[in-house]
Amino acid sequence: MKLMDSGQTQQVQQRYRLHALVTVALLAVVHIVCFAMTIHSIRTKRDSMLQLGRSGQAQRYMHQILTDVRSLDMISKNKSHPNLYNATEADAEFFVKRIAKSADEVQVRIKNILDSHHTATTNVRDLLFFTTRTVWDGKEDNGTDKFANITVWDFCTRFYAMAKEVQQHGMDWVHNHVDIVGNTTAGQFLIRSGPDLWKASRKVLDGLLYVAVDDAQWVDNLQIVFLCVEGAAITSVAACYLAYLLKEVSEQRYKLYSTFMHIPLGLTRALASQNTTLTVDVSDLSGDQYIDYDARFDLLCLYIGL
């Protein structure tokens, strides 16, 4: 037991214990880092899917605006059908309010898409600001239609502005039986150029889809890399190192027992009797008579190679 409790032995065991704790701590740090990066990549993937959904919702609201403008035009011309809607002020007010609400929803979703893809690393920004579409731009002095090339972002802005104009003057047009699609700027723009905005927004939707696919692929690859690095490489190295530490500890204990077996029997008895005498009569020894047997034993262990 004194061999196992010597300073040299305790120092070796403490070193092995420290190495084992450091190995486990490094495993915990690597696991936390991998887990945090995985959560971040999953959040990026979720944002891409949300933007894809917002683009689809924006297209739905665009279609709803076009349908409601056409319905409002039919009510203004007293051409409504009783199975669909009646040419009443209540029905007209319903369509006007829904046009306003749909326009706000389109604006919010387009802005969210731009806020999430305003950097040069995605082609969504290029589709919004560097892709042009031909739209109806009023009439010439001779009465012919005039067209202009504007970016998709300006197209969305003008679409929103025209929908708001319908909201502002829609009830007056219905009361005065104005031909909304044929004689108003807002109605002509929405009906003539509105369907083309759906085609432009479809390209934006495709761009968002490609971004979502790339993000999903990135998440899958990242998880595979973490599985190989953390689950296979680092864990295997740590397990081998811990096994090596256990092997060193067992070899040290075997060396201690082997050393004890090589100590002469007389020396063993002398050490045992001195230790017993010290335990019993330690209070009777003076300062000059006190013998530090622990120090002598440590020197003995150092001499024999422990």
N, C-alpha and C positions, 0 to 999 in steps of 0.2 A: 504493500500500500504506500510505503514511503517513496518507492520509486515512481509510482503514479502521481504522487502529490509533489514531486520535486519541481523546482522552478523551471528547469529546462523542459520538462515534459509539459507543464502548463503553458509555457510559451508556444510550443509547437501546436498544441491543441487550440489555443486562442487564435493562432494564425489561420488554422484550417476553418475554424468557426467564422472568422471574419470574412474569409474568401467565400464561404457558402452564403452568408448574408448578402454580400455584394452581388453575387450572381443572381440571387432571387430578386434583389432590388432592380437590377438591370433588366431582368425579364418583365417586371412590373412596369418599368418605364417604357420599354418597347411596346408592350401591350397597350398602354394608355395612348401613346403616340399613334399607333396604327388605328386604334378605335376612334380617336378624334379625327384623323384624316378620312376615315370611312364615313363618319357622320357628316363631315363637311361635303364630301362628294355626293352623298345621298341627298343632302339638302339642295345642292346645285341641280341634281337631276329632278328633284321635285319642283324647283322653280321653273325649269325648262318645260315641264309638263303643264304647269299652271299657265305659262305664257301661250302654250299651244292651245289650251282650252279658251283663254281670253280671245285669241284670234278667231276661233270658231264662233264664240259668242258675238263678237263684233260683226261677223258676216251675217249672223242670224238677225241682229238688230237692223242691219242695212236692208235686208230683204223686207223686214217688217215696215220700215219707213217707206220704201217704194210701194208696197201694197197699200198702206194707209193713205198715201198721197193719191194714188189712183182711186181708192174708195171715196176720199174726200172730193175728188173731181166729179165722180159720178153723182154724189149727193148734191153738189153745186149745180149740176145740170138736170137734176130731177130724174135721173136714170137708174135709181136704185131698185133693187129687187127685194120684195118682202121676205123671201127665204134667206137673204143675206143680211140686209140692214135696211132701215127705213130712212127716207129723206127728211129726218127730223133734226132739230137743233141739238138734242141730246146725243144722237149718234155722231153728229159732226164734232161736237165737243169731245166726245170719247176719242175719236181718231186724232184730233189735234193734240190732246194731252199725251196720247201714246206716242205720237211722233216726237214730241218734246222729250219724253222720257227715253225713248230709244236713241235719240241723238246724244243725250248725255251719256248713256251707256257706251256708245261707240267711242266718244271722246275719251272717257276714262280708260277703256281697254287699249286704245291705240297709244295713249300716253304711257301706260304701264309697259307695253311692249317696247317702246322707245327707251324708257328708263332702264330696262334690263338688257338692252342690246344697243347701247350707244357707243361702244368701243369699236376699234377697227378690226378686232379679231373675229367678228361675225359678219356675215353678208346681209343680215337683216337691215342694218343701217344703210347699206348701199341700195337695197331694194326700196327703202323709204325716201332717200334723199338724192339718189343718182339714177333712178329709173323714172322715165317720163311716160305720160299717157296723154292721148289726145282727147280733149273734153270740149263740150259745147260752151262757147264763150259769148253768147248773145247773137245779135243780128247786125249785118252790115247796113249801111244807109239805104241800099237798094232792096232791103228786106231778106236777103239771103242769109243763111246760117253762117256763123263765124266760129272757128275752132282754134284752140290753142294747146300747146304742149306744156304740161306742168308736171311736177314731181308727184309721186304717190302721196307724200306727206301733205303737200299743198292741196292735192285732190281730196284727201280726208278732211282737211280744214274747210275747204269750200263746201263739201258735202254737209258738214256740220252747220255751217253758216246758213246754207239754203234751207235746211230742216228747221232751224230756228226762225227763219223768215216765214215759213209756213205756219209755225206756231203763233207768230205775232199777228199775221194778217189772215189766217185761215178762216176764222169765223166771219170776218167782213166779206171775204170772197164768197163764202157760202150764202150769206144774206143777199149779196148783190148778184148772185148767180154768175160769177165770173168763171170763164174757162181756165181753170187752174193750170192744166197741162199745156194748153195752147197759147195763152196770153200772159202768163206770169213768168218772170225770170227764174224764180225758185222752182216752180213746177216743171218747166222745160228742162232745166239742168238736171233735176233729180230723175226724171223719167228717161231723158235721152242719154245722159252720161252715167247715171247711177249704176246700171248693170255692169258698165266697164270697170267701176271701182271694185266690184266683187271679183272680177278677174285679176285686178292688180293685188287685191288683198289675198287672193288665193296663192299668189306667188310668195307673199309674205308668210302665209300659213305653211307652204312647203319649206321655206327657209327655216321656220321655227321647228318644223318636224325633223329636218336634218340635224339641227342643233340638239334637239332632244335625243335623237338616236346616238349622236356622238357622245353626249353626256352619259347616256345609259351604258354605252360601250366602255367609256372611261371608268365608270363605277365597277363594271364587271372585271375589267383588267386589273384595277387597283385591288380588288378583293382577292383575286388570284395571286397577285404579287405578295400581298400581305400573308396569305395562307402559306405560300412557299417560304417566304423569308422568316416570318414569325413562327408559324406552326411546324416547319420542317428544319430549316437551317439553324436559326438561333436556339430553338428549343433542344435540338439534337446536340448542338455544341455545349449548351448549359448542362444537359443531362450527362454528357461524357465528362465534363469537367467536375461535376459533383461526384460522379463515380470514381474519378481519379482522386478526389479529396478523400473519399471513404477508403479507397485502397491505401492511400498514404497513412491515414489514421490507423488502419488495421496493421500495416507494416510496422508502424511505430510501436504499437502495443506488443506485437510479436518480438520486436527488437528488445523491448524492456524485459519481457519474460525471458528471452534468451540471455540477456545480460545478467539477470538475476540467477539464472542457472549456472553461469560461469563464475559467480562470486564464490570464493572459498567458503566452506562451511564455518570455519573458525571466525572469519571476518563477519559473517552473517550473525553468528551468535554474539560476537562482541558488540556489534551495532545494536542488536536487540536488547542485550543486557544494559548497555549504556542508555538506551532510550527509556528502559524501564526504571533505571536508577534516577534518571533525570525527571521522570514523571512523578516518582515517589518523593525524592529528596530535593526537589528544586528549591524549596523554601529554605533549606539549610545551607545552601551554597552562598558564599560571599561573592563580591564583585570580581575578585581576582581568581576565584575558583570556577566561575561560570564558563562553560564550554559551549560554543555555538555548534551543536551537532548538525543542525540543518545546513549551515554553511559548509561544513566539512563534507556532508553528503552530496551537496551540489557540486563541490570540487571533484568528488569521486565520480559522479555521473559524467562530468565534463571530461575527466581523464579517460573514462572508458568509451567515450564517443557519443553520449546522449546530448 
